[in-house]
Structure formats: C-alpha cells, structure tokens
Amino acid sequence: MEYMTKNVTTTVFAALVTLLFAACSSPKNVAYIKNSDTFIADSSAFLFEAHIMPKDVLTITVNTVNPEASAPFNLVVSPTLNNTSSGGQSLSSVRSLQTYLVDNDGTIDYPVLGKLHIGGLSKAECEKLIHDRIMHYLKGSEDPVVTVRMANYKISVLGEVAHPGMFTVNNEEINIFEALALAGDLTIYGVRDHVKLIRKDADGKRQVYTMNLNDVNIITSPCYYLQQNDVVYVEPNKVKARNSSVGQTTSLWLTSTSILISIAALLYNILK
C-alpha cells in the first residue's frame, strides 16, 4: 500500500511539473524579420494604391474655378430634423456630400453621368474616368479636379493579439505590422510564421493567404499592404492551445486526484 501511495504521489508531482514547464516555455520564432541582413532594399521600391471593391463607400468631390459648373456633380445630403431637449425638432444645418455605395457589379450611379463601372480601378483611375466624362459637360477652359476617397476603409485583426478588433484606416494605406500595432501587437503565444490573411477580390472571391512575419521578404509580398475589409488572424501556438485545453479540465482533474490520494492514504493508515 505504501508503494501504491508513493506511485500516485509521484505521478501527480510529475504531471504538475510538466504543466509548469509547458506554461513557462518560451515559444520559438518570436522576433520579426530576423533575416534582414539578406534583404535587398530595391525589391521593396513600390507604392501601394488602394483599389475600389464592391461594397466600398466613396465620397467624390468635383472642384472647378466656377463653383456653379461643378455643382451638378456634387450632390449634398438634405438637412435632417433633430429632436431638441425641449421636446421639439430643429432643422440640422450640417450639410454633407452624398456618398456612393459600389454595388456587387462594381458600379455606382453618379449624377449626370449615370452608371459608372469603377470596380477594380485604383482611385487615380477612377478620378481620371470621372474627369474625362465630366469634361463633355463643361464649357470654356474649365478643368475639373476630381477627388475620390474611401469612407469605409476598415481592416480586422483577430486571434492572439492584445486588442483584437476592427480598425478604420483614414489614410487608405496600412501594412501588416501597422495593423498589428493597432491591435497591440501579438501576444507571446501568437504564431508569427503562420499568420492568416482572408481577402476578398473585386469579383467577390475570398482567398486565404499565409504570412511569415519572421521572414524579411514579407515586405515584398502582395499581402504586406492590407486592402479594405482584409481580416488578419493570428493562430495560437501549441503551448497556448495545450494550456487552453488543460485549463478547462485541470480543476476537475486535480480534485479527482486529490480525492484518490486521500482515499489511498486513508486505506494505508487503516491497513498498516
């Protein structure tokens, strides 16, 4: 009986030590872009430009020397009624430009010009398209300045990061490291060489890419700059996955083991 009690105690102690070392073990590949000394700077010499996708919300502004000439192309949202503290209603004086939702076919319904297919175009290409179409409606030497902005440029970061969530990108350009910085960086349990990127193209097709943040060549990857509505997912490493699984059953397991040890000790004291 004494031998059985020692065996049970030894097993429990070994299991607890194993769990302790698993929880305290340092994950591999923690550092980003470790092989930067092999990187050729010229290979990253390109400028990112966002492209218009279905479900994008755009603001389009047309400016001319004569404001009346561009007025038909700058629709303004009608003022709305607001409830006041006294229980009445007042007419809001805030005026804003009409926004345009890109439909599933990649088109918008633009004033005067009608249907325009702009899906897949860069902002510069969209501005040129509208500029050239508007020129037919202007007189004299008017040369309109067209500005296109994306009002809903958002990305999402999930998984093993400090602050997962959806983030709005005001300058319409963000790379993977900037996105992770917005989310508070990866936790120590995040797998840095197998980060998933879910992306939808202009045709509505979704693809899943894998990024290795340890490799400096990520800078030249088409996934380095994120597109609107991209979803970044950071997987947990094996230690976190194992601890998560253990955490759900550890309490019950320790309780059961404690009961067994108590019963074994009681039997030993009775039978000795």
N, C-alpha and C positions, 0 to 999 in steps of 0.2 A: 504493500500500500504506500509506503514511503517512497518507493521508486516511482509509482504512478503519479504521486503528488509532485515530485520533482520534475517529472517529464512534462506535466501540464504547465507548471510554473515556467519552465524553460521555454516551452513553445510560445506562451503568451509574451514573455520578455523578448524573444526573438522577433515576433510579429511587430511589437511596438517599436523596436529598434529599426526594423526595416521601414516602417511607415515614417519614422523620424528622418531617416536619411533620404528617403524619397522626397519628402517635403522640402528638405534643405538643399537638395542637389541643385547645382547651377545648370541651367539649360545651355545647350550649345548654340553657336551662331547668334550671339546677342548683338554684336556690332554691325552697323550698316556699312555698305560699300567698302568691304575690307581690302579689296584688291585695287585700290585707287591708283597705285603706282604703275599699273599696267594700262591705264586709261589714256586714250588719245583724244585730246580736247577737241580737235577739228570734227570728230564724228558726232558731236552734240551741237554743232552750229546750225540750228534751225529755230524758227519762231513758230510758236503754236498759234493757231487761229481756230476759234470755235466754229462749228458748222450747225446749221439750223436743222432741227429734228421735229418730227410730228409731236404735237402737244406743247411745243415751245410757246411762250407768251412773249410777244415782241412789242416794243414801242418804236414807232417810226416817225421821225421828225424831218420835215422839209423846210428849209430856210431859203428865202430869196431876198434880193435887195428891196423889192417892193412887197411888203407883207401881204397885200391883197392877192398877189399872184400865187402864193403858196397856201393861202387859207383853205381852198377846197381840198387840199391833201392832208390837212392837219385837223382831223375831227376831234372835237372837245367833248368830254363826257358832260352831260347835262347836270346842273346842280341838283342836289338831293335835299329832301326835308329831314331835319334833325329834331328830335324831341328835346325840349328845354326843361330846366329844373322847375319851372312854374307849371309844367303840365302842357304847355302849348308846343307849337312847332315853329321852327325858323328855317329859312332857306339858306343852305350852305353856300358860302361864297368861294369855296375851294373848287377850282377848275383844273381838270387833268386831261391829258391826251388819251384818246381811245387806244386801247391795246388790241392786239390781233393774235388770235389763237390759231396756230398752224394745225390744220386738220390731218387726218390719217393719210391723206393723199399728198401731204406736203404743200398744200395751197392755203392762201389767205384771200379774203375778199377785201380789196383795198378800194377806197373811194376814188371815183372817176375811172381808174384803171381797170376795175373789176377783178376777176380771178387771176392770181399770180401764183405760179408754181415755184416755190423757193426752197422746198425741202432738199437737203443735201448741200445747199450753197453755203459758202462762207459768208460772214457779214459783209465783207468788202464786195463780193459778187452780188449779193442781194442789193446793196446800196447802188451799185452800178446799173443793175437791171431796172430798178425804180427810177433812177436818174434819167436813163435813156428813154423810158416810157413817158416820163413827165415832160421832157423837152418838147414833145409834139404838141403840148397844150399851152406852152408859154410863148410869149411874144417878145420881140426885140432881142436884147443881148442878155436876158436873164439866164443865169447858170445856177440851178438849184444845188444846194448842199444837202445831201440825204444822210441821216444818221440812224442806224439800226442798233437797238440794244435789246438784250435778252432780260426779261423781267423775272424769270424763274429759273435762273442757273443754280441748280442745287445738286449736291452730292451727299451720299450717306456712308457712314463708317460704322461697322458693327463688329462684334466679337471681342477679342482680347485687347481692348483699348481702355484707357482710363475713363473717357467720357463719350460713349457711343451716341450717335445721333445723326440728324440731318442738318446740313450746313449750307447757307446761302453764300454764293461766291459773287461778290459785287464787280470784280474786275474781269470776270469771264475767263479766267485763266488760273489753274491751280494744278500743282503736281502732286504726286503720291505722298511725298514727305510733308508738304504743306498741309495736305488733308489729314495726315496722321497727327500733325502738330495741333490742328484744330480739335482733334479728338483726345488730346492729352497724351499722345504717344502710345506705343504698345506697352502692355504690362510685361513683366518678366516672363510670363507664361506664353506670350504670343509667338507663333512660329513665323520667323522673319524670312525664311527662304521658301515659303509656300503660301503667300498672301493671294487670296482670290479676288478677282475683279469681274463683276457682272455688268455687261454693257449691251445697250440696245442700239442698233444702227438705224439709218434713215428709213429702211424698209420694215422696221418693227421686229427684226430678228434679234434674239438675245444670244450672246455668247459669253462663255466663262473663260477668263484668262488666268494664268498663274504667274506671279511675280516673285523674283528672288531679290529681296532688299539687301542681301549681303553682297550681291554682285554689282560692281560699279557700272556694268553695261546696262543696268536698268535705266540709266539716264538716256540712252538712245532707243529705248523700247517705245512702241506706239502706245503703251499703257502708262508711260511716265506722266504725261499730262492727262488729267481726267476730263471727260466730257460731261455735259449736263446729264443728270439723272444716273450717273455711274454709282454702283454700290460696291464698296470695299469691305471684304470680310476677312478678318484675321482669325485663323484657327488656333485653338489651344494646343499646347504641346502635350506630350504623353504624361508628364508629371501632373499637369493640371487636370487632365482627363481622368487619370487614375485617382487623384485626390478627391475629385468630384464624386466618383463612384464610391470611393471609400467613405466619404463624408455622409452619404445617405444611409449607410449600414453600420458605421462604426459604433454608434451609441448602442444599438441593439446587440451587436457582436460583443462589445465589452461587457455589457450587462449579463449576457448569457454566459460568457467566460467566467465572470466574477462569481456567478451562482454555482457553476460547475466546480470552481476551486473551493468555494465554501463547503459544498457537499462532500468533496473529496477530503478536505481537512477534517470535517466532522466525522466521516466514516473512519478516517485514520485514528482519530482520538478515541472512538468507541471500540475499534477492533484491536487496538495495540495492546 
